[in-house]
Amino acid sequence: MTLHLSRPHRTRASGATALTPGQRVPVVHRIGALVVAAVIAVFGVLGLLDGLDFFSTDGGDVLGLSSNGLLSTISIATAAVLVFSAFRSPRTASTVMIVVGVLFLLSALVNLAVLETGANVLAFRWPNVVFSVVAGLVLLLLGAYGRVSGNLPADSPYAKPADDDPEPVDESPSTPQEYAAERAMRDAEVAVVQHRATPDQQRRVAAMAEVRSRADRRRVWMSFDR
């Protein structure tokens, strides 16, 4: 897999690169997932290197937090999922960060309820709870960046056309009669401007002025031929 970042635009004045808001969104999702994954991976690897007991409820100190073998393993697995999502696609990274962020917040609540009990299988302490809340909020903010909004940039990968936007209508002529009418309409309008139009041309141009669309103007013109 190859990590592709959006190609930035160059400013004419300085030649420096600058990302538009829409281009910045996938970059934030991918880089954000990688940065958070790196922090979690370091915590997990250091815990395993310290040889912590797998199911110890007391845990050992790792970077100011408490950990055991199980928490270290879960941390490494979580980091691997974030890295995979970053290389997969920005949309995947965004979704995974939102899901993992919610899990971090749930973990903080659950482990807060079992602190200093035999059910504290992840060896949580108060600093772990605080870290889980902060990490969960960071992941949610990064995952939702540029995606959960009512005013997305036009070049955002998450921008969608409004459902109520009407489909464009092709008003071009499609038959020989309509092409002939288009030519006659133009000739009549030019004649009116140059004050050399015939009475028939004047009536038709005046009638066409009552409608706005090209197709309606053509229908009005052709109605005089019936």
Backbone bond lengths (Angstrom), bond angles and torsions (degrees), N, CA, C in turn:
res aa  C-N    CA-C-N  psi(-1)  N-CA   C-N-CA  omega(-1)  CA-C   N-CA-C  phi
1 M - - - 1.472 - - 1.516 109.66 -
2 T 1.302 115.77 145.98 1.456 121.75 -179.79 1.503 110.03 -121.68
3 L 1.313 116.76 134.43 1.459 121.25 179.65 1.508 108.97 -87.15
4 H 1.327 117.62 113.50 1.457 123.05 179.86 1.523 109.10 -106.17
5 L 1.300 117.18 122.77 1.443 121.76 174.05 1.507 108.96 -99.39
6 S 1.312 116.53 153.75 1.450 120.65 -179.03 1.518 109.90 -63.65
7 R 1.329 116.13 140.18 1.448 120.67 179.72 1.510 110.25 -75.17
8 P 1.333 119.38 124.55 1.456 121.33 -177.25 1.508 112.28 -78.08
9 H 1.345 115.90 159.49 1.451 122.08 173.52 1.518 108.98 -87.80
10 R 1.310 117.26 149.97 1.446 121.52 175.21 1.515 109.66 -100.03
11 T 1.307 115.89 135.31 1.442 119.21 176.79 1.510 109.31 -80.39
12 R 1.307 117.20 143.03 1.455 120.79 -176.44 1.526 112.48 -69.62
13 A 1.332 115.27 -32.39 1.450 117.63 -173.38 1.516 112.66 -70.53
14 S 1.315 117.85 -50.33 1.458 120.28 -173.54 1.509 113.73 -109.48
15 G 1.314 118.50 -13.83 1.457 121.12 -177.53 1.506 112.49 79.38
16 A 1.345 117.92 0.66 1.452 121.40 179.69 1.523 109.89 -76.00
17 T 1.325 115.01 155.26 1.457 119.61 -179.54 1.515 109.95 -86.11
18 A 1.308 116.46 144.51 1.471 121.61 179.03 1.509 108.40 -145.11
19 L 1.315 116.17 137.00 1.452 121.72 -179.90 1.518 109.63 -95.91
20 T 1.319 115.73 136.54 1.457 120.16 172.82 1.531 108.08 -73.52
21 P 1.344 118.05 162.53 1.472 119.28 179.27 1.524 113.04 -54.92
22 G 1.336 116.66 -40.29 1.459 119.03 -179.98 1.513 112.93 -67.42
23 Q 1.349 117.07 -36.57 1.463 120.26 178.53 1.520 111.71 -72.66
24 R 1.331 116.79 -27.70 1.461 120.48 -177.89 1.522 111.88 -69.76
25 V 1.324 117.44 -28.20 1.463 121.42 -174.95 1.530 112.13 -59.50
26 P 1.345 120.48 -56.24 1.467 118.69 -179.46 1.519 113.51 -64.03
27 V 1.340 117.53 -30.43 1.467 120.04 177.88 1.525 109.95 -65.49
28 V 1.318 117.24 -44.69 1.463 120.90 178.98 1.527 110.57 -61.48
29 H 1.329 116.84 -41.51 1.463 119.85 -179.10 1.520 111.42 -63.26
30 R 1.318 116.40 -45.61 1.470 119.15 -176.98 1.528 111.38 -72.37
31 I 1.318 117.36 -49.50 1.457 119.91 -179.40 1.523 110.93 -64.66
32 G 1.326 116.86 -39.43 1.458 120.04 178.30 1.516 112.32 -60.39
33 A 1.331 116.53 -44.05 1.466 119.91 178.75 1.526 111.18 -62.94
34 L 1.336 117.05 -39.42 1.462 120.69 -179.15 1.526 111.73 -68.75
35 V 1.331 116.87 -40.82 1.467 119.98 -179.16 1.529 110.72 -65.84
36 V 1.327 117.03 -47.22 1.463 119.77 178.97 1.528 110.25 -63.40
37 A 1.328 116.68 -39.67 1.468 120.28 178.15 1.522 111.08 -61.15
38 A 1.339 117.28 -39.00 1.463 120.45 -179.64 1.524 111.12 -63.76
39 V 1.334 116.56 -43.01 1.475 120.29 179.92 1.520 110.50 -63.47
40 I 1.329 116.33 -46.80 1.469 119.77 -178.72 1.525 111.02 -66.28
41 A 1.340 116.73 -38.29 1.466 120.21 -179.22 1.526 111.37 -65.06
42 V 1.342 117.07 -41.47 1.469 119.96 178.70 1.526 110.09 -60.76
43 F 1.339 116.35 -44.12 1.466 120.49 177.97 1.524 111.13 -59.50
44 G 1.330 116.62 -44.47 1.459 120.17 -178.51 1.518 113.31 -68.29
45 V 1.331 116.32 -43.33 1.470 120.04 -178.49 1.520 110.53 -65.18
46 L 1.335 117.49 -43.36 1.461 119.82 179.38 1.519 111.26 -62.44
47 G 1.333 116.68 -35.91 1.455 119.50 177.88 1.516 112.41 -64.81
48 L 1.331 116.95 -40.81 1.469 119.83 178.60 1.524 111.13 -70.54
49 L 1.338 116.57 -37.38 1.464 119.42 179.27 1.521 112.02 -65.65
50 D 1.337 117.34 -28.21 1.471 120.80 178.22 1.525 112.13 -76.50
51 G 1.323 117.33 -6.00 1.463 120.89 178.53 1.514 113.30 65.93
52 L 1.332 116.82 38.39 1.463 120.48 -178.92 1.524 111.05 -67.78
53 D 1.341 115.72 145.58 1.460 120.16 176.26 1.522 109.79 -59.90
54 F 1.332 115.75 141.69 1.462 120.00 -172.22 1.522 111.93 -66.68
55 F 1.322 117.88 -44.44 1.471 120.58 -175.39 1.523 112.05 -114.20
56 S 1.306 118.04 24.29 1.458 120.18 179.51 1.526 110.10 -66.66
57 T 1.346 116.84 133.69 1.464 120.02 177.72 1.523 111.71 -89.96
58 D 1.326 116.81 -9.32 1.462 120.71 177.01 1.527 110.89 -87.00
59 G 1.336 115.57 -42.91 1.452 120.43 177.56 1.512 113.51 74.27
60 G 1.328 114.94 174.97 1.456 121.63 177.51 1.516 109.44 -127.81
61 D 1.313 116.77 160.96 1.458 121.96 -177.77 1.527 111.17 -77.82
62 V 1.335 115.82 127.07 1.459 123.14 175.65 1.526 107.66 -137.85
63 L 1.325 116.10 109.58 1.469 121.35 178.85 1.535 111.90 56.19
64 G 1.324 115.88 38.41 1.451 120.52 177.99 1.520 114.01 82.11
65 L 1.320 117.25 0.39 1.460 121.64 178.28 1.520 109.62 -114.69
66 S 1.326 116.39 166.03 1.452 122.09 175.87 1.523 109.10 -96.37
67 S 1.317 116.23 142.78 1.467 119.42 -179.75 1.518 110.29 -153.22
68 N 1.318 114.38 159.66 1.464 121.11 169.57 1.523 108.07 -136.02
69 G 1.317 116.99 -175.72 1.459 119.58 -176.74 1.511 113.63 -61.68
70 L 1.341 116.34 -37.77 1.462 120.35 -179.53 1.527 111.01 -66.23
71 L 1.331 117.14 -46.97 1.467 120.40 180.00 1.525 110.65 -64.17
72 S 1.332 117.14 -37.64 1.466 120.34 178.25 1.524 110.94 -63.44
73 T 1.335 116.14 -41.86 1.466 120.17 179.56 1.524 111.07 -65.84
74 I 1.339 116.88 -43.13 1.458 120.86 178.66 1.532 110.56 -62.78
75 S 1.322 116.29 -38.39 1.467 120.29 179.49 1.517 111.36 -63.45
76 I 1.324 116.95 -43.66 1.465 120.44 179.41 1.521 110.49 -65.67
77 A 1.328 116.43 -41.32 1.468 119.44 178.91 1.528 110.84 -64.11
78 T 1.316 117.37 -40.37 1.470 121.09 178.50 1.516 110.55 -63.90
79 A 1.340 116.72 -42.60 1.456 120.32 178.01 1.528 111.02 -61.88
80 A 1.324 116.53 -39.28 1.467 120.02 179.59 1.529 110.58 -64.45
81 V 1.319 117.36 -39.64 1.474 120.62 178.41 1.522 110.47 -63.88
82 L 1.328 117.20 -41.52 1.470 120.50 179.27 1.525 111.26 -65.28
83 V 1.329 116.66 -41.52 1.470 119.86 178.82 1.523 110.25 -64.07
84 F 1.318 116.73 -44.49 1.471 120.09 178.76 1.521 110.81 -59.84
85 S 1.332 116.46 -43.10 1.467 119.46 -178.92 1.520 111.37 -65.03
86 A 1.337 117.14 -36.03 1.467 120.20 179.56 1.515 111.24 -65.10
87 F 1.319 117.47 -38.72 1.463 120.97 179.25 1.525 111.81 -79.93
88 R 1.306 116.69 -21.81 1.468 120.57 179.94 1.518 110.92 -69.34
89 S 1.338 117.04 -59.34 1.464 121.73 178.71 1.521 108.38 -175.44
90 P 1.356 117.64 156.40 1.468 119.27 176.81 1.521 112.41 -60.02
91 R 1.334 116.54 -37.48 1.469 119.46 -179.85 1.529 110.29 -64.25
92 T 1.334 116.87 -41.48 1.462 120.01 177.76 1.516 110.85 -64.56
93 A 1.335 116.61 -42.82 1.464 120.72 178.73 1.515 110.65 -60.02
94 S 1.331 116.46 -43.44 1.460 120.68 179.48 1.524 111.00 -61.21
95 T 1.329 116.63 -48.08 1.463 120.81 -178.46 1.525 111.57 -63.33
96 V 1.335 115.92 -44.57 1.463 119.98 -178.71 1.521 110.72 -64.44
97 M 1.341 117.55 -41.21 1.464 119.31 179.31 1.523 111.25 -63.28
98 I 1.323 117.51 -38.87 1.465 119.81 178.08 1.529 110.46 -64.38
99 V 1.342 116.47 -44.48 1.468 120.24 -179.61 1.529 110.70 -64.97
100 V 1.337 116.66 -47.37 1.466 120.17 -179.29 1.526 110.41 -65.29
101 G 1.340 116.88 -36.46 1.460 119.61 177.44 1.510 111.92 -60.72
102 V 1.337 117.13 -43.14 1.467 120.80 177.04 1.529 110.35 -63.38
103 L 1.335 117.10 -40.21 1.468 119.99 179.00 1.523 111.76 -64.66
104 F 1.334 117.36 -37.24 1.463 120.66 176.90 1.531 110.21 -61.68
105 L 1.329 116.53 -44.14 1.462 119.65 -179.79 1.531 111.04 -65.69
106 L 1.321 116.79 -41.59 1.471 119.90 177.15 1.525 110.95 -63.86
107 S 1.340 115.47 -39.15 1.464 119.87 178.42 1.521 110.92 -61.69
108 A 1.340 116.34 -40.41 1.464 119.72 178.84 1.526 110.63 -61.22
109 L 1.331 117.24 -42.92 1.465 120.47 -179.15 1.526 111.60 -67.29
110 V 1.336 115.20 -46.19 1.471 119.23 -177.66 1.517 111.02 -64.33
111 N 1.333 116.57 -46.59 1.466 119.24 -177.19 1.521 111.90 -72.72
112 L 1.334 116.91 -25.49 1.463 118.80 173.65 1.521 110.08 -63.59
113 A 1.334 116.07 -35.22 1.465 120.18 -178.62 1.523 112.59 -71.75
114 V 1.350 117.71 -22.58 1.470 120.12 -175.75 1.516 112.56 -112.01
115 L 1.331 117.21 13.25 1.466 119.29 177.97 1.529 110.54 -57.28
116 E 1.338 114.12 138.73 1.467 121.99 176.73 1.520 112.28 59.13
117 T 1.341 115.96 32.22 1.471 120.92 174.02 1.519 108.40 -126.76
118 G 1.319 116.03 169.42 1.451 120.33 178.92 1.515 113.15 -69.27
119 A 1.338 117.55 -14.48 1.465 121.64 179.38 1.520 112.64 -86.27
120 N 1.331 117.16 2.98 1.471 121.43 -178.65 1.534 109.31 -81.57
121 V 1.330 116.03 67.17 1.469 120.99 -172.72 1.533 112.60 -70.88
122 L 1.320 118.54 -15.54 1.467 121.18 177.79 1.521 111.92 -98.86
123 A 1.325 117.19 7.45 1.461 122.73 176.07 1.527 112.14 56.39
124 F 1.330 116.45 41.09 1.470 120.37 -179.15 1.526 111.24 -72.65
125 R 1.334 114.67 147.34 1.462 122.95 167.36 1.528 107.11 -128.75
126 W 1.338 115.82 -179.49 1.464 118.81 -178.62 1.526 113.04 -56.54
127 P 1.342 119.61 -43.32 1.471 118.74 178.18 1.530 112.90 -59.46
128 N 1.327 117.29 -33.69 1.469 120.28 177.68 1.521 111.10 -66.11
129 V 1.350 115.69 -39.48 1.459 119.17 179.02 1.519 110.12 -63.32
130 V 1.334 115.94 -45.91 1.463 119.90 179.60 1.530 110.28 -62.07
131 F 1.336 116.52 -43.88 1.466 119.75 179.76 1.525 110.94 -61.93
132 S 1.333 117.82 -40.49 1.460 120.80 -179.69 1.522 111.17 -63.45
133 V 1.342 116.80 -39.75 1.459 120.06 179.07 1.525 110.18 -66.46
134 V 1.345 116.38 -46.72 1.472 120.08 -179.29 1.527 110.53 -63.44
135 A 1.339 117.22 -47.00 1.463 120.40 -179.49 1.521 111.17 -63.17
136 G 1.344 116.86 -38.68 1.460 119.80 178.78 1.515 112.07 -63.69
137 L 1.339 116.56 -43.39 1.462 120.07 179.05 1.527 111.77 -66.35
138 V 1.337 116.79 -39.69 1.471 120.17 177.91 1.524 110.45 -61.99
139 L 1.322 116.43 -45.13 1.464 120.31 179.24 1.524 111.47 -62.91
140 L 1.315 117.00 -41.20 1.467 119.95 178.65 1.522 111.16 -64.14
141 L 1.319 117.50 -42.99 1.462 121.08 -179.74 1.528 111.02 -65.32
142 L 1.332 116.38 -43.88 1.464 119.58 179.55 1.522 111.10 -66.71
143 G 1.321 116.59 -41.65 1.461 119.78 -178.71 1.513 113.00 -68.13
144 A 1.333 116.39 -34.25 1.463 120.43 -178.58 1.521 112.85 -87.49
145 Y 1.343 117.06 -8.66 1.469 120.34 -176.71 1.528 110.90 -58.81
146 G 1.318 115.95 126.52 1.460 120.72 176.59 1.513 114.77 67.67
147 R 1.329 117.16 6.70 1.469 120.43 -178.53 1.517 111.57 -118.26
148 V 1.319 116.79 -41.91 1.452 121.25 179.92 1.524 107.22 -99.73
149 S 1.296 116.45 91.23 1.460 121.80 -177.63 1.513 109.43 -161.58
150 G 1.316 115.47 153.02 1.461 119.77 178.14 1.514 112.55 -92.01
151 N 1.343 116.95 -2.79 1.463 120.38 -177.12 1.519 109.11 -138.55
152 L 1.332 116.68 69.44 1.452 121.56 -177.19 1.528 110.64 -77.74
153 P 1.348 117.98 146.04 1.463 119.71 175.02 1.519 110.64 -60.53
154 A 1.326 115.77 150.84 1.469 119.90 -176.66 1.520 111.65 -62.26
155 D 1.357 117.42 -32.18 1.462 119.93 -178.24 1.519 112.65 -93.58
156 S 1.332 117.22 11.72 1.458 119.96 176.44 1.520 109.97 -71.25
157 P 1.356 118.23 140.63 1.464 119.84 177.90 1.521 113.09 -65.57
158 Y 1.340 116.74 -12.51 1.453 120.20 -179.23 1.525 112.42 -102.71
159 A 1.329 117.50 -1.98 1.462 120.64 -179.63 1.518 109.64 -71.21
160 K 1.331 116.16 136.69 1.459 121.84 179.32 1.522 108.85 -124.77
161 P 1.321 117.11 144.30 1.463 117.77 174.57 1.513 110.40 -66.11
162 A 1.308 117.03 145.95 1.462 121.27 179.84 1.525 110.06 -60.55
163 D 1.337 115.28 135.11 1.461 119.63 -177.73 1.522 112.43 -64.37
164 D 1.363 115.78 -25.72 1.452 117.70 -177.48 1.520 113.70 -91.51
165 D 1.333 117.13 4.12 1.458 119.30 176.55 1.522 109.10 -68.04
166 P 1.326 119.31 128.69 1.460 120.19 -178.65 1.520 111.88 -70.00
167 E 1.322 114.94 148.55 1.459 120.00 176.06 1.526 109.19 -67.11
168 P 1.342 117.72 137.82 1.463 119.40 177.66 1.529 110.70 -63.37
169 V 1.327 115.66 136.52 1.462 121.32 -178.16 1.514 109.18 -103.99
170 D 1.333 115.80 130.04 1.455 120.97 177.27 1.526 108.79 -81.59
171 E 1.335 115.68 111.73 1.459 120.69 -177.81 1.523 112.04 -102.93
172 S 1.329 116.96 11.68 1.462 120.06 -179.20 1.528 110.22 -70.15
173 P 1.325 117.97 150.01 1.474 120.07 176.99 1.521 110.59 -65.00
174 S 1.332 115.19 149.28 1.465 119.12 -176.57 1.528 112.97 -128.82
175 T 1.316 118.15 -9.56 1.472 121.16 -179.09 1.527 108.99 -123.80
176 P 1.333 117.34 160.32 1.479 119.59 177.48 1.525 112.05 -57.47
177 Q 1.345 117.48 -36.81 1.447 120.29 178.96 1.535 111.59 -64.03
178 E 1.332 116.10 -39.66 1.461 119.17 -179.54 1.529 111.30 -70.45
179 Y 1.338 116.69 -38.28 1.469 118.81 176.25 1.530 110.66 -63.05
180 A 1.321 116.61 -40.95 1.468 120.20 178.38 1.520 110.50 -64.57
181 A 1.347 116.44 -39.37 1.453 120.13 178.54 1.527 111.19 -64.44
182 E 1.339 117.08 -39.18 1.462 120.46 178.55 1.529 110.85 -60.79
183 R 1.324 116.38 -44.46 1.468 119.55 179.78 1.530 110.81 -64.27
184 A 1.337 115.95 -42.21 1.466 119.39 -179.95 1.526 111.13 -66.05
185 M 1.331 117.07 -35.55 1.462 120.99 178.42 1.529 110.64 -63.26
186 R 1.313 115.71 -45.08 1.462 118.49 179.68 1.522 111.16 -63.90
187 D 1.333 116.00 -43.55 1.466 119.15 179.38 1.529 110.91 -60.87
188 A 1.344 116.75 -40.44 1.458 120.38 -178.59 1.530 111.22 -67.31
189 E 1.340 116.63 -41.29 1.457 119.32 179.79 1.524 111.49 -65.02
190 V 1.330 116.30 -39.66 1.466 119.98 176.75 1.524 110.18 -64.28
191 A 1.323 115.84 -41.65 1.468 120.27 -180.00 1.522 111.27 -63.00
192 V 1.346 117.06 -39.50 1.465 120.44 179.11 1.529 109.99 -63.96
193 V 1.328 116.43 -43.21 1.465 119.96 -179.93 1.523 110.57 -63.45
194 Q 1.322 116.98 -37.25 1.463 121.41 -178.01 1.526 112.88 -88.11
195 H 1.351 117.22 6.10 1.467 123.10 176.45 1.531 112.04 59.08
196 R 1.297 116.98 39.15 1.463 120.88 176.40 1.525 110.83 -131.33
197 A 1.321 117.40 19.00 1.464 121.56 -177.94 1.515 110.62 -75.72
198 T 1.311 115.49 148.00 1.460 121.57 174.93 1.516 108.86 -77.56
199 P 1.314 118.22 162.11 1.467 120.24 176.58 1.522 112.90 -54.17
200 D 1.356 117.04 -39.16 1.469 120.40 179.63 1.529 110.56 -64.20
201 Q 1.325 117.14 -44.33 1.460 120.75 178.87 1.530 110.53 -62.99
202 Q 1.323 117.00 -39.97 1.456 119.83 179.60 1.523 111.77 -63.27
203 R 1.346 116.36 -41.92 1.465 119.53 179.01 1.533 110.64 -63.84
204 R 1.319 115.64 -43.35 1.469 118.66 -177.59 1.546 111.13 -66.36
205 V 1.306 117.17 -44.05 1.468 120.18 179.91 1.515 110.47 -64.17
206 A 1.343 117.46 -39.60 1.460 120.59 177.53 1.520 110.78 -63.48
207 A 1.333 117.28 -39.56 1.468 120.45 178.96 1.534 110.76 -68.15
208 M 1.327 117.30 -38.88 1.466 120.41 179.84 1.523 111.10 -65.60
209 A 1.327 117.98 -27.85 1.459 121.10 -179.28 1.525 112.11 -65.42
210 E 1.329 117.12 -15.73 1.466 121.11 -178.70 1.524 112.22 -80.12
211 V 1.318 118.31 -14.79 1.468 121.83 -179.63 1.525 108.68 -119.86
212 R 1.331 116.35 167.56 1.464 118.90 -172.54 1.523 114.09 -116.63
213 S 1.331 117.55 -40.14 1.462 118.59 -174.23 1.522 110.98 -75.11
214 R 1.315 114.66 156.04 1.464 120.53 -179.46 1.515 110.96 -62.84
215 A 1.330 116.00 -42.51 1.461 119.73 -178.08 1.527 110.88 -65.70
216 D 1.351 116.58 -40.05 1.466 119.46 179.50 1.531 111.15 -66.71
217 R 1.324 116.17 -39.97 1.460 119.18 178.61 1.533 110.53 -62.57
218 R 1.341 115.32 -37.78 1.459 119.34 179.15 1.526 110.80 -67.99
219 R 1.345 116.24 -39.36 1.464 119.02 179.04 1.530 111.30 -65.41
220 V 1.332 116.39 -38.92 1.464 119.36 177.93 1.537 110.55 -62.74
221 W 1.308 115.61 -43.07 1.470 119.06 -179.64 1.520 110.31 -61.45
222 M 1.355 115.46 -47.02 1.457 119.88 -176.01 1.531 112.15 -69.83
223 S 1.350 116.71 -22.29 1.461 118.54 179.39 1.530 111.98 -65.42
224 F 1.342 117.92 -25.23 1.460 120.98 178.52 1.528 111.42 -73.10
225 D 1.347 116.83 -16.29 1.466 119.54 -179.27 1.513 112.25 -87.15
226 R 1.313 118.04 -7.21 1.459 120.25 -177.02 1.529 110.51 -81.96
